[in-house]
Amino acid sequence: MEKSRVRLRIGIAVTFLVVVVPLTVAMVGFLYRQNAMLARQMAVQAMQLAEREVKITVTALFGNLAAAVQMSVAAGQAAQDGLHRPESLRPLFEQLQRIPQAYSLYYGLHGDGAFHQIVRLSPEMTKFGPAGAKPPADAKWVMRVIDSSSGERRDTYLYLSTWGKVLKIERANATYDPRERPWYVAAMPDDQVVSSGAYVFSGTGRPGLTLSKRLTTEDGTRVGVFGADLSIDSLSAFLRERSIGLGGTTFILDEDLRLIGYPYADRIAMQRNGRLTLVHGSEVDDPVVSVAVEAYRGGSQSFTVQSKEDGSTWLASLSPFPDQFGRKWVIGVVAPEDVFVGPLRQASMAILGIGTAFVLIATIAIVWLSRLLVRPIHALIEETDRIRRLELDAPVATSSPILEIDALANAVDTMKAGLSSFGRYVPKGLVEDIVRSGIGTTIGGQRRPLTVMFSDLQGFTAATESMDPEAVLPWLSDYFDRMSKAIHANRGTIDKYIGDAVMAMWNAPLDDPDHVINACRAMLACRDGIHQDQAGPALVTRMGLHTGIAMVGNVGSSDRMQYTALGAMVNLASRIESLNKQLGTELLVTDAVAQAVAGRFLLRPFGPVVVAGASIPIAVHELVDQAGADHPHLAAWNRAFAAYESRDWAAAIDGFAAFTESHPADKAGHLLLANARHFQAEGCPADWDGALRFTSK
């Protein structure tokens, strides 16, 4: 039964129908972005609202302190004559009870430096007073008085559970002069309530802030200064109760961007050079606040920062605080982005989930359809890629219900079968290299450095005369296969087979910066591979190698061409191969090769040689092995050859005689030994150039 077929254009039409999928993705993405933008705007608005609420609350706190100072000044104005009596602190005690955030209320007198203070003790205070001792267990207040009423200036601490109930009294010599303190100095210039800025309280050794105002008589005589303290610890506790969202932080910076308000008081101050100093906002031990302060550049700013700890995104808002008694502070708020964006993000994720489900269903349909349409096309692409690599053995096994694709598969299969038959007659490796190099099939070539090798089987004709023709072909094919593998494994290209001979080259058509070294390795590999067990007679392969400049390219006619190398260096390589017969060697290389691979291989020198049909001597060497291989006979040869070159005939005769005795089959040794004896007996011509001359190949 004939399989049903589908026209390709019908499949393409169906594929275009699924364009609705990217449109759906675009729509869902647009909705998601819009919701994200809306969430970010709402987050910024929420941050600004929270910031305003904190500003109002903190401003109210400082307003209460300022009001307490104003009331204290008014009370002091009414009772100027009694300011030296401890009873004058009663109104301050009552005001301090009404302001739980305040640390203390006090005043200092201008005339004699007397100081009267009411201090609120917190449970966290483990030491207080002149001796730094622990306060009594039930003590909640401290009344501190510094005066000279007894004739000696004394500093007295009275620990109270309530007004009038004294639990403990401590006295010490007075070293404290209120007139030298920052809060006193700041209040002297005018009649406004002023802020001292952050400084270290003498009683606790902890930093704090003071609001103060001077008291003068009607004629302008200075009476003293009244003040109210707010410890940074209290301000920190106040801010800790007003965090923004889950995990948010509110903080206050002074005009130098030092922390004066932070939920955790122990991170605000640090010991530096033996002194307690406020921490700069960018140095606080908080992976978010420190980054936000670093990013702050003044003015109202809203931005996002990444936590140094885990890289999470936080929203930050920093803006100038309302002018607080001459101080230009900055209030900052940081909160995790998820606190504000989370709910809208969840809604957006729901939309995204629905859209994703729709896209997934559509994608499954697309995959099924594309598999039907594209799978056989991909298979044919892979087949054509195999054809490009000349992998022509396996037939094309692609089928498709689409008529056009099925017809294309049949055409590719027919083409592959034809190329497979033709490829048996063409060097496949050479074609692959030409394709990779991009040379093309135009007639012509280029001059380039080249290393060329010729090989020849010694005694091939005589050895095969007694063999059946059916046995010669597989034996010769096995020989060529061993040679080809060794050459290709070392980046060589086989130019042609000439009977039982092989011509190979390196550095063409693909570039090979180590072409001379690779050619030498290939010769050794050919020799070793041929010496292994073979199906036919074991023969010696003679090889010659030369390197130089040659013309390389396509040669032939428009309907039949060959990629090959031409030039004098190619002819010389062929003649070097034939010298093996005269010298009794297998692997010969020219001096140009020897210089290029110096130190990489073991070579046996023969000096200059004039081959048949040439007049210019050329030095040749036998390629023995890789460098480092064990060939002790080379040392003996080199000593004898050195004596031969220096015309020390007696030493040369002794050396070559010993060498040929241990290597009786070495033809070159016997040849040079005979020459040395002749020159010793007959004398050496004056124009002797040391060359061996051969008149036959």
ABEGO torsion letter per residue (X at the ends): XBBBBBBAAAAAAAAAAAAAAAAAAAAAAAAAAAAAAAAAAAAAAAAAAAAAAAAAAAAAAAAAAAAAAAAAAAAAAABAAAAABAAAAAAAAAAAAABAABABBBBBBAAAGBBBBBBBBBAABABBEAAGBBBBAABABBBBBBBAAAGBBBBBBBBBABBGBBABBBBBBBABBAAABAAAAAAAABABBBBAEBBBBAAAGBBBBBBBBBBBBAAGBBAEBBBBBBBAAAAAAAAAAABBEBGBBBBBBBAAGBBABBABAAAABBBBGGBBBBBBAAABBBAAAAAAAAABAEEBBBBBBBBAAAGBBBBBBBBBBBBBGGBBBBBBBBBBAAAAAAAAAAAAAAAAAAAAAAAAAAAAAAAAAAAAAAAAAAAAAAAAAAAAAGBAABBBABBBABAAAAAAAAAAAAAAAAAAAAAAABBAAAAAAAAAAGAEABBEBBBBBBBBBBBBBBGAAAAAAABBAAAAAAAAAAAAAAAAAAAAAAGBBBABBBEABBBBBBGOABBBAAAAAAAAAAAAAAAAAAABBBABBBBBBBBBBBBEBBBBEBBEBAABBBBBBBEAAAAAAAAAAAAAAAAGBABBBBAAAAAAABGABBBBBAEBBBBBGBABBBBBBBBABBBGBBBAAAAAAAAAAAAAAAGBAAAAAAAAAAAAAABAABAAAAAAAAAAAAAAAAEBBAABAGBBBBABX
